[in-house]
């Protein structure tokens, strides 16, 4: 719903986009979205990626939203060269983990966008290594965006949301602060073993990779 909202979070995203443009507009945006889970690693090579509405039960206004950014097949090929085990595909567009965020950062949808999938059957350390191998993209003017929630436990949260209670759980606040500290310290090893954060870890991330996915992995 933040795609439709005007609040401090979305205003921060809007300001972030303006700051990036003022420094140097990116050549393209590579998004790793928590909503594209696959068996294997895939890179979208579409020239005109479609806007995917991969959700249900929300207002029609959300389903009507489009993000008509062009794809970036040239940059996608650079990624495929850097990740020889990855596969190209034109069967995926921009899912809501991508366009609901970019809608605020680059509302003009004029910067090329493409996605890299998450292999649901590989550990977090595998994806940290992928990130290391893709650092060269930043030197080539590509913005790399990871889209997802640090805390995502709908089973625990929905009863509160249904009562219009946005008060966060204590374990969610604890884990959010822990994750922020580790990110600022660039401590990827700790983040990859987030269960060691205590009880707040499994509560905040109840469906990690290599377990049964909350939605069917593709393909």
QUIMO-V746734 format. One record per helix or strand of 3 or more residues. SS is the DSSP state (A for helix, B for strand). FROM is the first residue (numbers start at 0). TO is the last residue. If there is no record, write none. Layout:
# QUIMO-V746734
ss=SS from=FROM to=TO
ss=SS from=FROM to=TO
This chain:
# QUIMO-V746734
ss=A from=7 to=22
ss=B from=27 to=37
ss=B from=41 to=43
ss=A from=59 to=63
ss=A from=72 to=81
ss=B from=86 to=88
ss=A from=95 to=104
ss=B from=112 to=118
ss=A from=123 to=132
ss=A from=135 to=138
ss=B from=141 to=146
ss=A from=153 to=161
ss=A from=169 to=183
ss=A from=187 to=191
ss=A from=193 to=196
ss=A from=198 to=203
